[in-house]
Amino acid sequence: MREERDIELTADIERVFGDVDGIYGSPKIYHALQQEGTVVGKNRVARLMQENGWKARCARIYRNHAKLDRFYASIRNEIHEREATGPNQIWVGDVTYLWINGQWRYLAMILDKYSRKIVGWSLSKRRNVDLTLNVFKRAARKRLIQPGLYFHSDRGSEYVARKYQNWLKGNGIIQCMNRKRKMNDNAEMESFFHQFKAERIHRNEYLTEKELRAVVMEYVGFYNRRRIHSSLGYQTPDAYEVSFS
């Protein structure tokens, strides 16, 4: 259990350290994780960073870590050269940060790679496995998924967690993740977040979570039903799925 938790925390530390281009030492990494709602001690963060050779302003951010590399080797990028030929074959997911009235909120999304349709989302004060697992469960019930579905994400601890892996495996879902240092492996999800922020978030200021939740709901409806995509032959995600059936 402790080793599994170390793997999850190491993934979180690697993500935060990379996000700031390696300028944070362990005290700032600790506080950044605390702000995300991650429960961890200062000494544990320092130990894991030392084990991985992560030091503030280090020219090389990533260093090979045998335990973590073995773990990631067991979860490959199965969709790198795989095309979706219909809905509910390949889903992709990610979490993004949204700033609201001096606080972070975390938005988890799942997108169907075939139609680019958003099939589920959830907003939370905490970035953790409960956020990502709950949105997946709701999307799975709504879409009536079958075993053999591929689910792709980045290497965040909310997807690395044993609780998440076990649920996917128990439901016949094949989990895959970004290859090391290949941030564009989840391009569809990154593209959605870019569009959402440019078209809604950056144009307005939201003071309450209720306001933010309402705009996410509005945008998902607009995106699925009204926003056309050149990659879909200038159809909307909903229309593209209808044309498949």
Secondary structure, DSSP 8 states (H G I E B T S, - for coil): -HHHHHHHHHHHHHHHHHHTTT---HHHHHHHHHHHT----HHHHHHHHHHHT--TT-S------HHHHHHHHTS--TTTT----STTSEEEEEEEEEEETTEEEEEEEEEETTT--EEEEEEESS-SHHHHHHHHHHHHHHHT--TT-EEEE-S-HHHHSHHHHHHHHHTT-EEEE--TT-GGGGHHHHHHHHHHHHHTGGG----SHHHHHHHHHHHHHHHHHT--BGGGTSB-HHHHHHHH-
